[in-house]
Amino acid sequence: MSNVTSNVAVSPGISTDTGGSRASPVGGGHHGNEKSKKKSCPKQHQLPMFLSKTYHMIDRCEPTIATWSTTGDNFVIKNVECFASKILPQYFKHSNFSSFARQLNFYGFRKLKAEPILTADFDAQTASYVRFYHEKFQKDRPELLHHIKRATKSDQQSKDDVESLKIEIVQLKECISAMSTEFDRKIAEMSYQFNHRVATMSAEFEKLAALMQQSHSTTNNLNPGPSKVLSAGAAPPPQHTGSNMLRSLSQVAGMRLAHPSPAVGPQPSSAAQAIPALGEKRPAEAEL
């Protein structure tokens, strides 16, 4: 009997009853509660240590160095140098702020820029603040931390590609804006040159029209028409017809035959005989 009792006693956490009932573990209710708690609350080692340390570090840090924002959806580091030299070594094995920011980037945190709209609102003190944001990293909401995942190489590559595309889009927008400005400048310059040429050609045309009108007026003054001469009272010039010339020649021939000239002496030319001297009467007129 003693052998049986010793054999049973060897198994720790096991108890027996006299009724020969099945053995049950001692403190089974306690272990069951622990299992239920483990199922309801995730284990701490399942959460990345970096996230846990960062959450507690911001939650417990001195507000003048680093603290949560007023809305609690991001945290702000007010003094980067002091944060790197005094706070980081308490939780991590380094004091490199760039390495800390790189780790945040791997977990999907985004750095927020606090730039004022008006230059008058610029504050040199708050301009040096550094803010980080993640939709699952919020004040008094530690249960959201298990939704934050570290990016894999493919995710990081995709993120880098997206950032590269964003940079290219910004560059393209700047290029389009510059081209649009240059295009507007060219159009304005061409419009000015066109209007200037049209104005110059109009002025030249008006000058040419004035010169042509002046030339036409001068020509009319130098060569008046018949109507203008008659209206001034001047007699029209004599008009010689063919019949009058034949009549005169016949009269001269008749006078020549009626009064032949003497043979002695130089003979006047027919032209001189035909034309009487000024004031001398013709023979026919003398007979009459």
Secondary structure as GFF3:
##gff-version 3
##sequence-region A 1 288
A	DSSP	alpha_helix	2	10	.	.	.	ID=ss1
A	DSSP	beta_strand	14	15	.	.	.	ID=ss2
A	DSSP	beta_strand	24	25	.	.	.	ID=ss3
A	DSSP	alpha_helix	28	40	.	.	.	ID=ss4
A	DSSP	three_ten_helix	44	46	.	.	.	ID=ss5
A	DSSP	alpha_helix	49	60	.	.	.	ID=ss6
A	DSSP	beta_strand	66	68	.	.	.	ID=ss7
A	DSSP	beta_strand	74	77	.	.	.	ID=ss8
A	DSSP	alpha_helix	80	82	.	.	.	ID=ss9
A	DSSP	pi_helix	83	87	.	.	.	ID=ss10
A	DSSP	alpha_helix	88	91	.	.	.	ID=ss11
A	DSSP	alpha_helix	97	106	.	.	.	ID=ss12
A	DSSP	beta_strand	110	112	.	.	.	ID=ss13
A	DSSP	three_ten_helix	119	121	.	.	.	ID=ss14
A	DSSP	alpha_helix	124	127	.	.	.	ID=ss15
A	DSSP	beta_strand	130	133	.	.	.	ID=ss16
A	DSSP	three_ten_helix	142	147	.	.	.	ID=ss17
A	DSSP	alpha_helix	153	222	.	.	.	ID=ss18
A	DSSP	alpha_helix	226	231	.	.	.	ID=ss19
A	DSSP	alpha_helix	242	258	.	.	.	ID=ss20
A	DSSP	alpha_helix	270	274	.	.	.	ID=ss21
A	DSSP	alpha_helix	283	287	.	.	.	ID=ss22
###
